[in-house]
Amino acid sequence: MYKILTKTEDIPSFFPLTMSFSYDMPETELHSHDCVEIGIILRGSSRHSFNAASRTLAAGDVLIIAPGQKHSFYDTDNFDICNILFHPRELNIPQQDLVKFPGFQDIFNPDSGNFETERHFFHLDNDDFHHIRMLLYLMRKEQKNIGRSGYRSAMLGLFMNFLCHLLRSYHWANEQDVPSCYEQNVETAIRYLKKNYLKPFNLDYLLKISAMSRSNFVRRFHAVAGVSPMQFVIRKRIAHAAGRIASSNVSLSQLAIECGFCDSSHFSKCFRKITGESPRAYRQRMLRHSDREKFWSTREIENPFSVEKLDQA
């Protein structure tokens, strides 16, 4: 049984949170901990044994091992891992809105009833993995200040940041079990874009209102809408432009700025890509009132998923 040992001359009272890095870690014997262990694989690969099961681990994988669960690592190859060890009850984690995450109860609540029988595993996408690694670096740097004033507060604050991002990643990694959740988040972003497509495109704001990582949001958005967020906005802007061309004498350069394009050249390129003709040719045809059956009406352009994809703007 491995225990957290943080009671030293520098910090005489027990602090139930610590972390360790193992580089080129060799194989380990079957062992367990008296605390929760979160393992983040940083590099290389290994087989992980748990009860009668085993799994291959690689960079970006996360293991959460409950107290008393016996496990071991074998067939390690350039295997680097960071372990965070803590006692949930003794650490007195400020729950705040973390309790809204199903993963908080599933993984970190010792009173959930499943803590001694379940092991949790998931994989971080590239964005989350990069962010988690930065938080681990800051925690490791702070751990060198053990014994100094403010150490516990700083360490707990970093751990809470780490915990929040980990729970979000755990939630996203299990979204395939509740597809309506991410579909609703994407629909929230789509509703916003339908009302604000003429405003400057702000991907960070879309990530905020949809509560997703960048890579996950773009992937989910494309799965729901059939195009990227930027392509969706461009199609909405072209639909708006087509209506303005047909109903006003506004100059094309002024219309380009009005519709959020950096210049008339970019506007014309996008307009032709979607409608098959330039804005000037479209206006001339509308003025002549000829060949109506071939016109691109605003209703046709309004559906942003029925035409070929644009290149990324």
C-alpha positions in Angstrom: 0.0 0.0 0.0 1.5 3.3 -1.1 0.6 6.4 0.9 0.8 10.1 0.5 3.8 11.4 2.5 3.8 15.2 2.7 4.5 15.7 6.4 8.0 17.0 6.6 10.1 19.4 8.5 9.2 22.1 6.0 5.4 21.4 6.3 4.9 19.7 9.7 1.1 19.2 9.3 -0.3 16.7 6.8 -1.4 18.1 3.4 -3.4 15.5 1.5 -2.3 16.4 -2.0 0.9 15.6 -3.9 2.2 14.8 -7.3 5.1 12.9 -8.9 6.7 12.5 -12.3 8.2 9.2 -13.5 10.4 9.3 -16.5 11.3 6.1 -18.4 9.3 4.3 -15.7 10.2 0.6 -15.4 7.7 -2.2 -14.8 6.0 -2.1 -11.4 4.7 -4.8 -9.2 1.0 -5.1 -8.3 0.3 -2.3 -5.9 -2.5 0.0 -4.5 -2.8 3.4 -2.9 -4.6 4.7 0.2 -5.8 7.7 -1.9 -7.1 8.6 -5.3 -4.5 8.4 -8.0 -4.8 10.3 -11.3 -2.3 9.2 -13.9 -1.7 11.3 -17.0 0.5 9.5 -19.6 2.9 12.0 -21.1 5.0 9.9 -23.4 5.6 6.4 -24.6 3.5 3.4 -24.0 2.8 0.7 -21.4 0.4 -2.1 -20.6 -1.7 -1.5 -17.5 -3.1 -4.4 -15.5 -6.2 -4.0 -13.4 -7.8 -7.1 -11.8 -8.1 -9.6 -14.7 -8.1 -6.9 -17.4 -5.3 -5.0 -19.2 -5.1 -2.1 -21.5 -2.4 -0.4 -23.6 -1.7 3.2 -22.6 -0.3 6.0 -24.7 0.4 9.7 -24.5 -2.8 11.6 -23.6 -4.5 8.8 -21.8 -5.8 9.4 -18.3 -6.3 6.8 -15.6 -8.2 7.4 -12.4 -7.6 4.8 -9.7 -9.7 4.6 -6.6 -8.2 3.8 -3.1 -7.3 0.2 -2.6 -7.5 -0.8 -6.3 -4.5 -3.0 -7.2 -2.9 -2.4 -10.5 0.5 -2.6 -12.2 2.4 -1.4 -15.3 4.4 -3.7 -17.6 5.9 -3.7 -21.1 6.8 -0.1 -20.6 8.5 1.7 -23.5 9.9 5.2 -23.0 7.0 5.6 -20.6 6.6 8.9 -18.8 3.7 9.4 -16.4 2.6 12.1 -14.0 0.6 10.9 -10.9 -1.5 13.2 -8.8 -2.4 11.7 -5.4 -5.0 13.1 -3.0 -7.5 12.3 -0.3 -10.9 13.7 -1.4 -12.4 13.9 2.2 -9.3 15.3 3.8 -8.5 17.8 1.1 -11.9 19.4 1.5 -12.3 20.3 -2.2 -14.5 23.4 -2.8 -17.1 21.9 -5.0 -18.7 25.1 -6.3 -20.3 24.2 -9.7 -18.1 21.1 -10.2 -20.9 19.1 -8.8 -22.8 19.8 -12.1 -20.4 17.5 -13.9 -21.6 13.8 -13.8 -17.9 12.9 -13.7 -17.5 14.6 -10.3 -19.8 12.2 -8.7 -18.7 9.2 -10.8 -15.0 9.7 -10.0 -14.2 11.9 -7.1 -17.0 11.4 -4.6 -16.0 8.7 -2.1 -19.6 8.4 -1.0 -20.8 7.5 -4.5 -20.7 3.8 -3.7 -18.7 2.9 -6.8 -15.3 4.2 -5.7 -13.8 0.9 -4.7 -15.1 -1.1 -7.6 -14.7 1.0 -10.7 -11.7 2.3 -12.7 -12.1 5.2 -15.1 -10.2 5.7 -18.3 -10.4 8.3 -21.1 -8.2 10.1 -23.7 -7.5 13.8 -23.9 -7.7 15.5 -27.3 -4.7 17.6 -28.4 -5.9 20.9 -27.1 -6.9 19.5 -23.7 -3.6 17.5 -23.5 -1.6 20.6 -24.1 -3.5 22.6 -21.5 -3.3 19.8 -18.9 0.5 19.5 -19.4 0.9 23.3 -18.7 -1.1 22.9 -15.5 1.0 20.0 -14.4 4.1 22.0 -15.0 2.8 24.9 -12.8 1.8 22.4 -10.1 5.3 20.8 -10.2 6.9 24.3 -10.0 4.7 25.2 -7.0 5.5 22.0 -5.3 9.1 23.2 -4.9 7.7 25.9 -2.6 6.5 23.3 -0.1 6.6 24.9 3.4 6.5 28.5 2.2 3.5 30.7 3.1 0.7 30.3 0.6 1.9 26.9 -0.6 -1.4 25.1 0.2 -3.6 27.8 -1.2 -1.6 28.0 -4.4 -1.4 24.2 -4.8 -5.1 23.8 -4.2 -5.9 26.5 -6.6 -3.9 24.9 -9.4 -5.4 21.5 -8.6 -8.9 23.0 -8.8 -8.0 24.4 -12.3 -6.6 21.0 -13.3 -9.7 19.2 -11.9 -12.1 21.4 -13.8 -10.4 20.8 -17.1 -10.1 17.1 -16.4 -13.8 16.8 -15.7 -14.7 18.7 -18.8 -12.5 16.4 -20.8 -14.0 13.4 -19.1 -17.5 14.7 -20.0 -16.6 15.3 -23.6 -14.9 11.9 -23.9 -18.1 10.3 -22.9 -20.4 12.4 -25.0 -21.0 9.5 -27.4 -23.2 8.0 -24.7 -25.4 11.2 -24.6 -25.2 12.6 -28.1 -28.1 15.0 -27.5 -25.9 16.9 -25.0 -23.3 18.1 -27.6 -26.0 18.5 -30.3 -27.8 21.0 -28.0 -24.6 22.9 -27.4 -24.0 23.1 -31.1 -27.6 24.2 -31.7 -26.9 27.0 -29.2 -24.0 28.2 -31.3 -26.0 27.9 -34.5 -28.8 30.0 -33.1 -26.3 32.7 -32.1 -24.7 32.7 -35.6 -28.1 33.0 -37.3 -28.7 36.2 -35.4 -25.2 37.6 -35.4 -23.6 36.5 -38.7 -22.9 40.1 -39.8 -20.8 40.7 -36.6 -17.1 39.9 -36.5 -16.6 36.1 -36.3 -15.5 35.1 -32.8 -14.7 31.5 -32.3 -13.6 31.9 -28.7 -17.1 33.2 -27.9 -18.7 30.2 -29.6 -16.5 27.9 -27.5 -17.6 29.7 -24.4 -21.4 29.5 -25.0 -21.1 25.9 -26.2 -18.8 24.8 -23.3 -16.5 22.8 -25.6 -12.9 22.7 -26.5 -11.9 24.1 -29.9 -11.2 20.8 -31.6 -14.3 19.1 -30.1 -16.6 22.1 -31.0 -15.4 22.2 -34.6 -15.8 18.5 -35.0 -19.3 18.4 -33.4 -20.4 21.5 -35.3 -19.4 19.9 -38.7 -21.2 16.7 -37.7 -24.4 18.6 -37.0 -24.2 21.4 -39.6 -22.2 19.8 -42.4 -19.8 22.7 -42.6 -17.3 24.5 -40.3 -18.5 27.5 -38.2 -16.7 29.9 -40.5 -18.3 28.4 -43.6 -21.7 28.5 -42.0 -21.2 32.3 -41.3 -20.0 32.9 -44.9 -23.1 31.2 -46.3 -25.4 33.3 -44.1 -23.6 36.5 -45.2 -23.9 35.6 -48.9 -27.6 34.9 -48.5 -27.9 38.4 -46.9 -25.9 39.9 -49.7 -28.0 38.3 -52.4 -31.1 39.8 -50.9 -29.5 43.3 -50.7 -28.3 43.1 -54.3 -31.8 42.3 -55.5 -33.5 45.0 -53.5 -31.1 47.9 -53.4 -28.5 49.9 -55.4 -25.8 49.6 -52.7 -22.3 49.4 -54.2 -20.6 46.0 -54.1 -17.6 47.4 -52.2 -20.0 48.9 -49.6 -22.0 45.6 -49.4 -18.8 43.6 -48.9 -17.9 45.6 -45.8 -21.6 45.5 -44.6 -21.5 41.7 -44.8 -18.3 41.3 -42.8 -15.8 40.7 -45.6 -12.4 42.3 -45.5 -12.6 43.6 -49.1 -14.7 43.3 -52.3 -12.3 40.7 -53.8 -12.8 38.3 -51.0 -16.5 38.9 -51.1 -16.7 38.3 -54.9 -14.7 35.0 -54.5 -17.1 33.7 -51.8 -20.2 34.8 -53.7 -19.1 33.1 -56.9 -18.1 29.9 -54.9 -21.7 29.6 -53.5 -23.8 31.0 -56.3 -21.8 30.1 -59.4 -21.6 33.7 -60.6 -20.1 37.0 -59.5 -22.1 39.6 -57.6 -22.0 42.0 -60.6 -23.3 39.3 -62.9 -26.0 38.3 -60.4 -27.2 42.0 -60.2 -27.3 42.4 -63.9 -29.4 39.2 -64.3 -31.8 40.4 -61.7 -32.1 43.8 -63.4 -32.8 42.2 -66.7 -35.5 39.9 -65.1 -34.5 37.1 -67.4 -33.9 33.4 -66.9 -35.8 33.5 -63.6 -35.9 29.8 -63.2 -32.0 29.8 -62.9 -31.8 32.6 -60.4 -30.2 32.0 -57.0 -33.0 33.2 -54.7 -32.3 34.1 -51.1 -34.4 31.1 -50.1 -32.0 28.8 -52.0 -28.9 30.4 -50.5 -30.4 30.4 -47.1 -29.8 26.7 -46.7 -26.1 26.7 -46.0 -25.6 23.0 -46.3 -26.9 22.3 -49.9 -23.9 23.7 -51.8 -20.3 22.6 -52.0 -18.0 23.5 -49.2 -16.0 26.8 -49.2 -12.3 26.9 -48.5 -11.6 28.1 -45.0 -11.7 31.9 -44.9 
